């Protein structure tokens, strides 16, 4: 009597262990368009820092219509890297042109802190992608001359899923580059 039950238990456990697992989709911001930073702008973008809960590759969403304080990850979709790392790479391709290497320091440094990066559902079919970050632009010659600005960028999500969120966040990354470049240009402290 014990043997058939044990065999059944082993069979069930083996079936669970080898069962079909859902394929995980990995997203990034896509292939960037060829963009040149504004001429004469000498800015070094430091690695973007982020709130602790954004130090993950999980794609997060909030159901605002139920409880906007709950962050939930998609079960079968992930970012290719933490959002702050992906944004650092994308923004370095299009914001400023400075480098920080031995013997040379850029005219300005730009530090960014990411505090929100999630898809927010207002209903089951409607959502928006939201990014909130604080930017600090510092003249490296005189660290007393720093400008701080908050950026909140929202884009509608074309489809109510992770693929739609990835598309909207790609648009947000492009908009962030445009807004940062406009702000740096207007500040006028980072010209060669």
N, C-alpha and C positions, 0 to 999 in steps of 0.2 A: 504494500500500500504506500509506503514512504517513497519507494523508487519512482513510481509514475508521477507522483506529485513533485518530486525533486526534478525529474526530467522536464516536466511542464514548466516549472519555475525557471530552469536554465534556458529552455527554449524561448520563453517570453522575454527574459532579460537579454538574450542574444539578439532577438528581433528588435528590441528597443535600441540596443547599442549599434546595430548596423542599419537601422531604418533610414529612409531618405531624409536628409537634412536639407533645410531650406537654403538655397544659394544666397550668399550675402553679396549685395551690390556695393561697389566702392565708388564714391563720387569725389570729384575735385571741381575746380572752377572752369575746366575746359582749357583749350589751347588759347593763349592770350593773343589779342590783336597786336600788331606791331605799333607800339606807342613809344614816343621819345619824351623824356622829361623836358620841361621848359628850358630853353637855352639860357645859360648864365646862372642857373640855380644850383647852388652847391650845398646839398643837404645829404646827410647820412641818416638812413633809417635804421634805428636799432631794432633788435628782435622784439616783436610785439609781445607784450605780457597779457595775460588773461585771468579772469576770475577762476578760482580753483575748479569749479564745476565745468568749465570749458576746456580743461586740460585733458580731453578725451577725444576719441574719434567718433563717438556716438553722434548721430544726427538727432537733435532734440526738437521737440515740439511741445506746445502748450494748447490745451483746449480752453480757450478764453470763455466760451459759453458754458463751461462746467465749473472750472476752477483754474484761473490763470496762474496761480502760484505753484502748480504741479508741472514739473518738467518730465517728459516721457521720451525715452529713446525709441526710434524705429527698431524693430527686431531684426530685420534682414537688410538694413542699409547702414553704411558707415561712410565717414569722410576718409579720404586717403591719409590724412594727418590731422592733428588738432587744428581747429580753425585759425588760431593765432599764427601757427607756423605756415599754413597755406596763405594767409593774408600777407605775412612778411615777404614771402617769395613773390607774390603777385605785385605788391606795392613797390618792392625794390625795382621791379621792371619798368615802373612808370612814374615814380615820384622821386624827384631829385636826381642827382648824378654823382653825388659825393661818395668818397670812400674813406675809410678810417684804416690807414695802413701806417707802418713804421715811417717816420719822417714827414708825414702829411696828415693834416686833420681837416675835415670839411669845415666850411664856414659855419654851418648850422647842424644841429642834431635834432632828429625828430623821434620822440618816443610816443608810443601808443599803448593804451590799456583798453582791452576789450572786455566789456561788462555784460553784453547781451548778444547772442547769436543763435536765434531760434525761430522756428516757424510757429506762427500764432494763428490758430483756427478760430474764426468768429462764428462758424457753423461747420457742419460736416463737409460741406463742399467749398467753402471759401476760407482762404488763409492768406497771410502775408508773411514775408521774411523780414526779420527785424535785426539790425545790427546797431549797437550803441558802443561808442568808444570815446575816450578822452585823449586828446592830442596835446603834447607839449613840445613847442618849438623853441630851441635854445641857441643863442649866439654862442659858439664855443669859445670865442675870445673873452667874452664877459658873461659868465654864467648868471649874472644878475638880470640879464635881458632875456626873459622867457615869456612866451605867450602860451596861453592855455585856451583850448576850445573843445566843446563837446560836439560830437557828431552823432546824429541819429538818422539812419537811413532805412527806409521801408520800401519794399517792392511787393506788388501783388504776385502771388504764386499761381502759375498757369494751370497746374493740376494739383488736386489735393493729396499729394503723396511725396515721397522722398525725392523722386526725379524732378518734380516741380519745384521743390525747395532748392535743390542744387542749381537749377536754372536761375531762380530768383537771386540766390546768393552770388552767382557769377556776375549778374547785373549789379549787385550791390558792391562787389569788389571793384568793378569799373567805375561806378559812381563815386566810391570812396577816393579813388585815385584822382578823379577830376576835381572833387571838392577840396581835397588836401592840396593839390597843385594850385588851385585858385586862391586858397587861404595863404599859402606860403608866398605866392607872387604878391598878393595884396600887402602882406606884412613887410615886404621889401628889405628884410634884414639878412637875406641869404644869397645875395648876388655876389658873384666873383669880383 
